[in-house]
Amino acid sequence: MKKVKPSPQNVFREAWQKMSADMDQVMPKALQGRTGRLKFSLGLALLELVVLGALGKFVYDWLVN
């Protein structure tokens, strides 16, 4: 039996839909629509970078000293 590959467009569309559903679970109820989603995502990414950067700096300083 020949295996049929899904078209790339369908794979990306399915991945996008799954990612959007996952983000809806993380976001507050007020931001689950389109409005505010970009600001929330960018703020969350910035917060993550700052927290991980600070944590990495402290771990690095602790290991070096």
C-alpha positions in Angstrom: 0.0 0.0 0.0 1.4 3.4 -1.0 1.7 6.0 1.8 0.1 9.3 1.0 2.0 12.4 2.2 -0.2 15.2 3.5 0.3 18.5 1.6 2.5 21.0 3.3 -0.2 23.6 3.4 -2.5 21.3 5.4 0.2 20.4 7.8 1.0 24.0 8.5 -2.6 24.9 8.9 -3.2 22.0 11.3 -0.1 23.1 13.3 -1.3 26.7 13.4 -4.8 25.6 14.6 -3.3 23.4 17.4 -0.9 26.2 18.5 -3.8 28.7 18.6 -5.9 26.3 20.7 -3.0 25.9 23.1 -2.5 29.7 23.4 -6.2 30.1 24.1 -5.8 27.9 27.1 -2.9 30.0 28.5 -4.4 33.4 27.8 -6.8 35.1 30.1 -10.5 35.0 29.1 -10.5 38.6 28.1 -7.7 38.1 25.6 -8.8 34.9 23.9 -10.1 36.8 20.9 -8.0 38.5 18.3 -7.7 41.8 20.1 -4.9 42.0 22.6 -3.4 38.6 21.7 -0.3 40.1 20.1 0.4 42.5 23.0 0.0 39.6 25.5 2.2 37.3 23.5 5.0 39.9 23.1 4.8 40.8 26.8 5.0 37.2 27.8 8.0 36.6 25.5 9.7 39.7 26.9 9.0 38.6 30.5 10.4 35.1 29.7 13.6 36.6 28.2 14.2 38.8 31.2 13.5 36.1 33.8 15.6 33.5 32.0 18.4 36.1 31.4 18.5 37.0 35.0 18.4 33.4 36.1 21.2 32.5 33.7 23.3 35.4 34.9 23.0 34.3 38.5 23.8 30.6 37.7 26.8 31.7 35.6 28.1 33.9 38.3 27.6 31.2 40.9 29.4 28.6 38.8 32.3 30.9 37.9 33.0 32.0 41.5 
